[in-house]
Amino acid sequence: MGQAPNFKNILFDLGGVILDINVQATLKRFYELGFPAELMQFPDSMSTDLYYKYGTGKLDTEQFRNQIRKAAGVEMSDQTFDEAWNSMLVRFPEERIELLKTLSKRYDLYMLSNTSALHVKVFEKMFLDVAGEPLNKVFKKLYYSHEIGWHKPDPEAWEFVIRDAAIKAEETLFLDDTIHNIKAAQELGFQAIHIHERTNLMNLGFDL
């Protein structure tokens, strides 16, 4: 990043930025289980709000599983569904973990993730296994959509973080792999960078 950075905080998205994900792996499992087309649109479905409700804490895990069974017309065990749901979570590359640890010495790190209770249980263990320490040791605060009741790109998600963390948007760099989230954050005053194939965490040029 060349010149001295003009931000004090970095607010990270999780999937596609720090954690490698493969949504198609979950959709493939759903297809193999016989799910109907309206449940094959994730995360943004025009025909069901089940994913949104679960991701914002309006359904707990048991309610979510049962409503998915009903909507899909498929009988399956909790374990079968959980394995399908979690199959999108791939890995934390070690080099990203090391970068985060270095950045945490220079900046206050926060995370704002659209996620769910089932996923958190799995990816927090994945992180611990690779990093040797839990996420909440590297990040000052973790904001999960199902816990705060809002998800990106709802502006209320960022507003919750600003209030709770007592930070200023203009002093915070936001990193996300979804352009709608980047635009929403910029409108609230965040500095923001869209993470994608050519612009990833490892080639942003952080002055370390």
Helices and strands as residue ranges (DSSP letters): E 9-12, E 20-21, H 23-33, G 37-39, H 50-55, H 61-72, H 78-86, E 89-91, H 94-103, E 108-113, H 117-131, H 135-138, E 141-144, H 145-148, H 155-165, G 169-171, E 172-176, H 179-187, E 191-194, G 201-203
